[in-house]
Amino acid sequence: MRAAGSLTVKDYSRALFTTDKPTPNEVEKARRKLDALVRKGSLVKADQAPGDKSPATYHAPEAPITAPITAREAA
C-alpha cells in the first residue's frame, strides 16, 4: 500500500511515456530521472526494509520549519 502523494517508478514511467505498459528501457529512464531528482533534493526516496519486495516509492520532501514568518516578510 502506497501513501497518498507518493509514486513508484512504474507510475512515473506510465505518465512520462503516456502508456499503460512501459518497456523495461522506459522504466529505467524513469528511475534515473527520479533518482536525479532525489540527488537534487526535489524528491525523497522512501526507505525500504531489507528483503522488502515492494517497489520503492518517491514523494516530495517535507518543508522544514526554519522560523515563523513575520508580518513584514509576508507583505
C-alpha positions as a LaTeX table, in Angstrom:
\begin{tabular}{lrrr}
\hline
Residue & $x$ (\AA) & $y$ (\AA) & $z$ (\AA) \\
\hline
Met1 & 0.00 & 0.00 & 0.00 \\
Arg2 & 1.33 & 3.42 & $-1.01$ \\
Ala3 & 0.99 & 6.63 & 0.93 \\
Ala4 & $-1.02$ & 9.44 & $-0.64$ \\
Gly5 & 1.19 & 11.72 & $-2.70$ \\
Ser6 & 3.82 & 9.08 & $-3.44$ \\
Leu7 & 4.61 & 7.31 & $-6.67$ \\
Thr8 & 6.59 & 4.33 & $-7.90$ \\
Val9 & 8.98 & 4.16 & $-10.82$ \\
Lys10 & 6.32 & 2.31 & $-12.83$ \\
Asp11 & 3.74 & 5.02 & $-12.02$ \\
Tyr12 & 6.13 & 7.69 & $-13.23$ \\
Ser13 & 7.17 & 5.78 & $-16.36$ \\
Arg14 & 3.49 & 5.29 & $-17.31$ \\
Ala15 & 2.90 & 9.04 & $-17.00$ \\
Leu16 & 6.20 & 10.08 & $-18.59$ \\
Phe17 & 5.77 & 7.90 & $-21.65$ \\
Thr18 & 1.92 & 8.01 & $-21.75$ \\
Thr19 & 1.50 & 4.25 & $-21.88$ \\
Asp20 & $-0.09$ & 1.59 & $-19.71$ \\
Lys21 & 2.78 & $-0.84$ & $-20.34$ \\
Pro22 & 6.16 & 0.91 & $-20.30$ \\
Thr23 & 9.10 & $-1.03$ & $-21.71$ \\
Pro24 & 11.98 & $-2.01$ & $-19.42$ \\
Asn25 & 14.07 & 0.78 & $-21.01$ \\
Glu26 & 11.35 & 3.34 & $-20.27$ \\
Val27 & 11.14 & 2.15 & $-16.66$ \\
Glu28 & 14.92 & 2.55 & $-16.26$ \\
Lys29 & 14.84 & 6.03 & $-17.82$ \\
Ala30 & 12.12 & 6.99 & $-15.36$ \\
Arg31 & 14.16 & 5.54 & $-12.46$ \\
Arg32 & 17.21 & 7.58 & $-13.47$ \\
Lys33 & 15.13 & 10.76 & $-13.67$ \\
Leu34 & 13.58 & 10.13 & $-10.24$ \\
Asp35 & 16.97 & 9.33 & $-8.71$ \\
Ala36 & 18.38 & 12.55 & $-10.19$ \\
Leu37 & 15.55 & 14.48 & $-8.51$ \\
Val38 & 16.40 & 12.73 & $-5.22$ \\
Arg39 & 20.06 & 13.81 & $-5.55$ \\
Lys40 & 18.91 & 17.37 & $-6.28$ \\
Gly41 & 16.68 & 17.36 & $-3.18$ \\
Ser42 & 13.41 & 17.75 & $-5.07$ \\
Leu43 & 12.17 & 14.25 & $-4.12$ \\
Val44 & 12.70 & 11.79 & $-1.29$ \\
Lys45 & 13.00 & 8.05 & $-1.85$ \\
Ala46 & 11.24 & 6.11 & 0.90 \\
Asp47 & 13.44 & 3.69 & 2.81 \\
Gln48 & 12.64 & 0.02 & 2.41 \\
Ala49 & 13.29 & $-2.70$ & 4.93 \\
Pro50 & 15.91 & $-5.29$ & 3.92 \\
Gly51 & 14.22 & $-8.03$ & 1.95 \\
Asp52 & 11.14 & $-5.88$ & 1.22 \\
Lys53 & 9.94 & $-6.83$ & $-2.26$ \\
Ser54 & 7.52 & $-3.91$ & $-2.68$ \\
Pro55 & 8.56 & $-1.22$ & $-5.18$ \\
Ala56 & 10.36 & 1.85 & $-3.89$ \\
Thr57 & 8.24 & 4.97 & $-3.56$ \\
Tyr58 & 9.15 & 8.60 & $-4.08$ \\
His59 & 7.49 & 11.66 & $-2.59$ \\
Ala60 & 8.02 & 15.40 & $-2.14$ \\
Pro61 & 10.25 & 16.36 & 0.78 \\
Glu62 & 8.63 & 17.83 & 3.84 \\
Ala63 & 9.22 & 21.56 & 4.07 \\
Pro64 & 11.47 & 22.35 & 7.02 \\
Ile65 & 10.18 & 24.90 & 9.51 \\
Thr66 & 13.01 & 27.37 & 9.96 \\
Ala67 & 11.39 & 30.42 & 11.53 \\
Pro68 & 7.95 & 31.97 & 11.74 \\
Ile69 & 7.05 & 34.43 & 9.00 \\
Thr70 & 6.74 & 37.96 & 10.27 \\
Ala71 & 4.16 & 40.44 & 9.02 \\
Arg72 & 6.90 & 42.37 & 7.21 \\
Glu73 & 8.09 & 39.26 & 5.34 \\
Ala74 & 4.55 & 38.31 & 4.35 \\
Ala75 & 3.86 & 41.72 & 2.77 \\
\hline
\end{tabular}
